Structures are given as C-alpha cells and as structure tokens.
Amino acid sequence: MKTTEKMIDVSQAANRLGVSIATVYRMMEDGRLGGVRMKGIGSMKCSCKVSVDSIELLEKNSRVLSLYEEETLQQMKLFAI
C-alpha cells in the first residue's frame, strides 16, 4: 500500500458503498477492499482505515444488474444475439 494513498474510516466506506460496517470488515478480511489496521493505545481499541483506491476499483468492477438486465442477458445467450 502506498504511503500517500488516501484512506477513510470504515464507517465512511460503508456509507459510500451502501453496505454495513460489518460488511466492510468482511470485505477487508477477504481481500475485496484494501486497508490498514492501526493498533490502539492503552484501553483504546484498534481502528481500521480503508483505501479509497480499493473502493474505487471495487465500484468500477462490481455492478448489480436489474432484473430487466438479467433477463435481457439470458435472452441474448439463448438466442446468441
């Protein structure tokens, strides 16, 4: 990860992606999102930051199709359009 890479809080990443905070943590664990975990001091818990580049890459390469788009794709496959 580049040292100049822009990072945001997990809650900001969840808001931007329209998912829960728990989902962002899972996405970081399975490698769909990049980020860093920063150790807390004393009684403070650790915190995580998510790479904005990884969010942009996920947004660029992930897309949910509407039912209409799915049906159209199925028809195209059936009729080899």
N, C-alpha and C positions, 0 to 999 in steps of 0.2 A: 504494500500500500504506500502510495506517495505521501511524503510528509506535508506537501502543500494541498493535498486533497481536501475538499470541503466536506465536513461532517455535520450531521444533525442528530438531535435526540431521537430516541426510539419512538416517543410519542408523536413527534413531528413526522417521522417516516410513516407511522401508522396512519396518521391523518392524510398525508399526501397520497398514500396507496389505497386508502379506503378500507383498511383492514384493522383488526385489533392489535394491541400491543403484543399480546401473546403470539400472534401470527408472525409479527416482525421478528421476535426472538427465534421462532422456529425456522423462519427463512434464513436467519443468520447462521443458525446451527447446521442447516442442511446445505449451505453454500449459495443459496439463491441471492442473498444480499451480503455485501462485504461490510466490515465494520471492525471496531476495536472495543475491547472491554477494559475499562480503567478501574484499577483497584481502589477501593475506598480507604479513607484514613480513619483509624480508630474505630468507632462504632458505626461510621457511615458505611452503607452498602456500596458495592461496586456499581458503576454506571456504564452504559454502552452508548456508543455513537455509531451511526450508520453512514456509510459512504454515499454521498449524493450521486456520484458516478455510477455506483451499482444500482441505485434506484432508477436512474435514467435508462440504464441498459435493460433492466427488467421491464420498464414501461415500454421501451422500444420493441422488445422481442416477445412480449406477452400481450395477448389480446383475447378477450372473451367474445365469442360470436353470439349474435342474437339467434333466436330460433329460426327466423327467416333465413339468415345467412347459412346456418347449418343445413336447413332443408335444401337450399339452392346448391350448396356444395355436394350434397348427397345426390341430387338430380344430375349434376354435372358429371359425377363419377359413373352413375348408372347409364347415362346416355353418351358418355365420352364427348362432351361438348368442348 
